[in-house]
Amino acid sequence: MNTDVLVIGGGPCGSYAAMTAASLGSRVAVCEEHREVGVPKHCAGHISVSGFGRLNLAPPPESIENEIMGAHIYSPAGREFSLRLERPVTYVINRELFDRHLMETAKKSGVEYFFGTKVRSLSTQGNSGRCVVEHEGGADSFSSKMVIDAEGSSANLLRRADLPVPDPANMVSAAQVEADGAEIESDDMVEVYLTKKYAPGLFAWIIPKRDGTSKIGLATNTGNPSQKLKDFMKEHPVASKKLRSVALSKPSIHLIPLGGVMRKIHHPGLLVVGDAASQVKPTTGGGVIFGLTCARIAGEVAHEALSKGDFSERLLSSYQSKCEEAIGFDLSAMRKIRRRMDKMSDEKMDKIFGIWNKFGVTRALEKAGDLDYQGRSLLKVAGSPKALMGLAYSFLWALFP
């Protein structure tokens, strides 16, 4: 099989990069190891409305499981901090339907998909790349001028090729179930639980769907995530009361890289996108919008390399610089926030919740809030002196034991 661009992975980032390159005139093939896209689940599907708008990308109506107006955020001791906006801020997305929509859109642009095809090795040299793939019929080789790696957080292919991978020290393991019968406060507000006992390294969540069911999960940097989720649902002083009568289904587990974009995500003939490049928000673990943003850039840069016949590291470095320009500032700010939160005790987090409520941080964040570009949102909060004082006081409080 010979093609211009070979994309490894048929998730949203792989399909979007493939669609972008194909729409510009490149011949593109996608290798997906599973028999269909969207499974197994790797994401809670909680994605910002504004992020879709920036990408000029509309999820199909049938994939939208709910529209969320804000969040109830709980401190470790159960102190509540709520944010509610005037219009929907996030969608709850059915990832299987959304991923399938992107795939079908990519196919209309001429992208060819190969399912049940696992890439076992990758080599790029000169003006071509070569991948050895396995499928039910045996093994084959794919040749292309450009390779886009969108294989996900495991980054097994990059590891085998001795190329940089997301730092395991900055990984969290997420476990999620779907539940019927949760007694939640609002059907249009997500619930976030900050607790080092059950979810060290990130948080736990309850995401309501319009049909009355919910997605319940957490991510942790230590221990067994499935066991921690069971303990959270059974023991947490607030959440356990809401989840005492739930019926559970559809368990899933996946890894989330929280280290910020890797220092090098381009190599001769190769670009890395999505979770494999750690293009994920360190504060929330969300990676769809930032991943799609960089996937579009990858498709454009791959086509440029093809049009110029130049697949050198020098030319492909524009992918790294454009990604840095698009998301670098915000990822850097979020990474600093994550590091500070990881060092903070549960007791200190409880006190900070009190400070935020006292200084009116909620109202300022409601006006300035951007779930994707959080670094820029913090700059907007500077327009509220009282809220800025509350954030500054919180920061100083967090610095000292």
Secondary structure as GFF3:
##gff-version 3
##sequence-region A 1 401
A	DSSP	beta_strand	2	8	.	.	.	ID=ss1
A	DSSP	alpha_helix	12	23	.	.	.	ID=ss2
A	DSSP	beta_strand	28	32	.	.	.	ID=ss3
A	DSSP	beta_strand	46	48	.	.	.	ID=ss4
A	DSSP	alpha_helix	49	54	.	.	.	ID=ss5
A	DSSP	three_ten_helix	61	63	.	.	.	ID=ss6
A	DSSP	beta_strand	64	68	.	.	.	ID=ss7
A	DSSP	beta_strand	70	74	.	.	.	ID=ss8
A	DSSP	beta_strand	80	84	.	.	.	ID=ss9
A	DSSP	beta_strand	90	93	.	.	.	ID=ss10
A	DSSP	alpha_helix	95	108	.	.	.	ID=ss11
A	DSSP	beta_strand	112	115	.	.	.	ID=ss12
A	DSSP	beta_strand	118	125	.	.	.	ID=ss13
A	DSSP	beta_strand	128	135	.	.	.	ID=ss14
A	DSSP	beta_strand	138	149	.	.	.	ID=ss15
A	DSSP	alpha_helix	156	160	.	.	.	ID=ss16
A	DSSP	three_ten_helix	168	170	.	.	.	ID=ss17
A	DSSP	beta_strand	171	180	.	.	.	ID=ss18
A	DSSP	beta_strand	189	193	.	.	.	ID=ss19
A	DSSP	beta_strand	204	208	.	.	.	ID=ss20
A	DSSP	beta_strand	213	220	.	.	.	ID=ss21
A	DSSP	alpha_helix	225	235	.	.	.	ID=ss22
A	DSSP	alpha_helix	239	242	.	.	.	ID=ss23
A	DSSP	beta_strand	247	257	.	.	.	ID=ss24
A	DSSP	beta_strand	266	267	.	.	.	ID=ss25
A	DSSP	beta_strand	270	272	.	.	.	ID=ss26
A	DSSP	three_ten_helix	274	277	.	.	.	ID=ss27
A	DSSP	alpha_helix	288	308	.	.	.	ID=ss28
A	DSSP	alpha_helix	313	323	.	.	.	ID=ss29
A	DSSP	pi_helix	324	328	.	.	.	ID=ss30
A	DSSP	alpha_helix	329	343	.	.	.	ID=ss31
A	DSSP	alpha_helix	346	359	.	.	.	ID=ss32
A	DSSP	alpha_helix	361	368	.	.	.	ID=ss33
A	DSSP	alpha_helix	374	381	.	.	.	ID=ss34
A	DSSP	alpha_helix	385	399	.	.	.	ID=ss35
###
